[in-house]
Amino acid sequence: MHACSKWMLMFTALALTGCAAAPPKNQDNICSIFRQYDDWYEDAVDMQEDWGTPIHVAMAFVKQESSYVHDALPPRDYVLWVIPWGRVSSAYGYAQAQDPAWEDYQKATDNGGSRTDFGDALQFIGWYTSETQRQLGISKWDAYNQYLAYHEGRGGYKRGVYKSKPKVMQVARKVERQAKTYGAQLQSCRKELEDNRSWWPF
């Protein structure tokens, strides 16, 4: 009986692990990503249609925030530099959405969702950037300023706290460059991706 239970636990663990997609093999090329995971392209199209946030901008956010790791967590915090003491923030999942922001998203959209689900994470980014445009007037195509507001929070962006954080601004420029690269790549394979969609049964 004990051996049977042990095997059942191992099987369950393997099954749950199998549900999570491994990070894309080539994260620097959005066409390769969508060829590997065609359902992610469908999720990305849905997000853009729902919120108006460009696919290449949202995907650049995901690459920076989690490197496409579904259950990504922020670094650990330490007491006296050696004793682990929780995490530096409550950020979690593909979009590294923090608990308060995720709860706001759920309330605003009536979407339960999961931060470890790629489609739900993209919807969160779409909602957040849409709200940032509404509240702060930042274009959804402006990856640099949108990312600053995403990383620092809209209140922090409005107060200009990022101006004293050169590393954060460097990361925002990195996201901006990645978004531009993704955008150019997506133009080159968009027809192929759309043609593949037309063959899907649903």
C-alpha positions in Angstrom: 0.0 0.0 0.0 2.8 2.3 0.9 4.6 1.7 -2.4 1.4 2.2 -4.3 0.8 5.6 -2.6 4.4 6.6 -3.4 3.9 5.8 -7.1 0.7 7.7 -7.2 2.3 10.8 -5.7 5.1 10.6 -8.3 2.6 10.2 -11.1 0.6 13.2 -9.9 3.8 15.3 -9.6 4.8 14.4 -13.1 1.3 15.1 -14.5 1.3 18.6 -12.9 4.7 19.3 -14.2 3.7 18.3 -17.7 0.9 20.9 -17.7 3.4 23.8 -17.5 5.1 24.9 -20.8 8.8 25.0 -20.7 10.4 28.4 -21.6 10.7 28.9 -25.4 13.9 27.6 -26.9 14.6 30.9 -28.6 13.3 33.8 -26.5 15.0 36.4 -28.7 12.7 35.7 -31.7 9.0 36.2 -31.3 8.3 34.2 -34.5 10.2 31.2 -33.1 8.2 31.5 -29.8 4.9 31.5 -31.6 5.9 28.7 -33.9 6.8 26.6 -30.8 3.7 27.6 -28.9 0.9 28.5 -31.4 -1.6 28.7 -28.6 0.4 31.6 -27.2 -0.1 33.5 -30.4 -3.8 33.0 -30.0 -3.6 34.3 -26.4 -1.6 37.3 -27.7 -4.1 38.1 -30.4 -6.9 37.9 -27.9 -5.1 40.3 -25.5 -4.5 42.8 -28.3 -8.1 42.7 -29.4 -9.4 43.0 -25.8 -7.1 45.8 -24.6 -5.3 47.3 -27.6 -1.9 46.7 -26.3 0.5 45.6 -29.1 1.6 42.0 -29.0 5.3 42.9 -29.2 5.1 45.2 -26.2 3.3 42.7 -24.0 5.7 39.9 -25.0 8.7 42.1 -24.2 7.3 42.6 -20.7 7.0 38.9 -20.2 10.5 38.2 -21.4 11.9 40.8 -19.1 9.8 39.9 -16.1 10.0 36.1 -16.1 12.0 34.9 -19.1 8.8 32.9 -19.8 9.0 30.9 -16.6 5.5 30.1 -15.6 6.1 30.1 -11.8 8.8 32.7 -11.6 9.4 34.3 -8.2 11.4 37.4 -7.2 14.7 37.1 -5.4 14.7 36.1 -1.7 15.1 38.7 1.0 17.7 38.1 3.7 18.2 39.1 7.3 21.9 40.0 8.0 22.6 39.0 4.4 22.5 35.2 5.3 19.2 34.3 6.8 16.4 33.7 4.1 13.4 35.9 5.0 10.7 35.6 2.4 10.7 37.3 -1.0 11.5 40.9 -1.9 7.9 41.3 -3.2 4.8 39.3 -3.9 5.4 39.2 -7.7 4.6 35.9 -9.3 4.2 34.1 -12.6 4.8 35.1 -16.2 4.0 38.8 -15.7 5.4 39.0 -12.2 2.1 40.6 -11.1 2.1 41.5 -7.4 -0.7 40.5 -5.2 -2.5 43.9 -4.9 -2.3 44.6 -8.7 -3.5 41.1 -9.5 -6.4 41.5 -7.1 -7.3 44.8 -8.7 -7.2 43.1 -12.1 -9.5 40.3 -10.9 -12.0 42.8 -9.4 -12.0 45.0 -12.5 -12.4 42.2 -15.0 -14.3 39.5 -13.0 -11.6 37.2 -14.3 -10.4 34.6 -11.8 -7.4 33.5 -13.8 -3.9 32.4 -12.7 -0.6 34.1 -12.8 1.0 30.9 -14.0 -1.3 30.7 -17.1 0.2 32.4 -20.1 -3.1 33.7 -21.5 -4.2 35.1 -18.1 -0.8 36.8 -17.6 -1.0 38.5 -21.0 -4.5 39.7 -20.2 -3.2 41.2 -17.0 -0.5 43.1 -18.9 -3.1 44.3 -21.4 -5.4 45.5 -18.7 -2.6 47.2 -16.8 -1.1 49.0 -19.8 -4.7 50.0 -20.8 -5.3 51.5 -17.4 -1.9 53.2 -17.5 -2.9 54.9 -20.8 -6.3 55.9 -19.3 -4.8 57.3 -16.1 -1.5 58.7 -17.2 -1.9 59.2 -20.9 1.0 56.9 -21.8 0.6 55.3 -25.2 0.3 51.5 -25.2 2.9 51.6 -27.9 5.4 53.4 -25.7 7.2 50.4 -24.2 9.7 52.5 -22.3 7.3 54.6 -20.2 4.7 51.9 -20.0 7.4 49.6 -18.5 8.5 52.3 -16.0 4.8 52.6 -14.8 4.5 48.8 -14.7 7.7 48.4 -12.6 7.3 51.4 -10.3 3.5 51.4 -10.2 1.5 54.3 -11.6 1.8 56.4 -8.4 5.6 55.9 -8.4 5.8 56.8 -12.1 3.7 59.9 -11.5 6.1 61.0 -8.7 9.1 60.3 -10.9 10.7 57.9 -8.5 12.4 56.1 -11.4 14.5 59.1 -12.1 16.7 58.3 -9.1 17.0 54.6 -10.2 19.3 54.5 -13.2 19.2 50.7 -13.3 15.4 50.7 -13.6 15.7 53.1 -16.5 18.3 50.9 -18.2 16.0 47.9 -17.9 13.1 50.0 -19.4 15.4 50.8 -22.4 16.2 47.2 -22.7 12.4 46.4 -22.8 11.9 49.1 -25.4 14.7 47.6 -27.6 13.2 44.1 -27.2 9.7 45.4 -28.1 11.1 47.0 -31.3 12.9 43.8 -32.2 9.9 41.7 -31.5 7.7 44.1 -33.6 10.0 43.9 -36.6 10.1 40.1 -36.3 6.4 39.8 -36.0 5.8 41.8 -39.2 7.9 39.2 -41.0 5.9 36.2 -39.8 2.5 37.6 -39.1 1.0 36.3 -42.3 2.3 32.8 -41.6 0.9 32.9 -38.1 -2.5 34.1 -39.3 -2.6 31.4 -42.0 -1.9 28.8 -39.4 -4.8 30.2 -37.3 -7.2 29.8 -40.2 -6.6 26.0 -40.1 -7.4 25.7 -36.4 -10.7 24.0 -35.7 -11.7 26.4 -32.9 
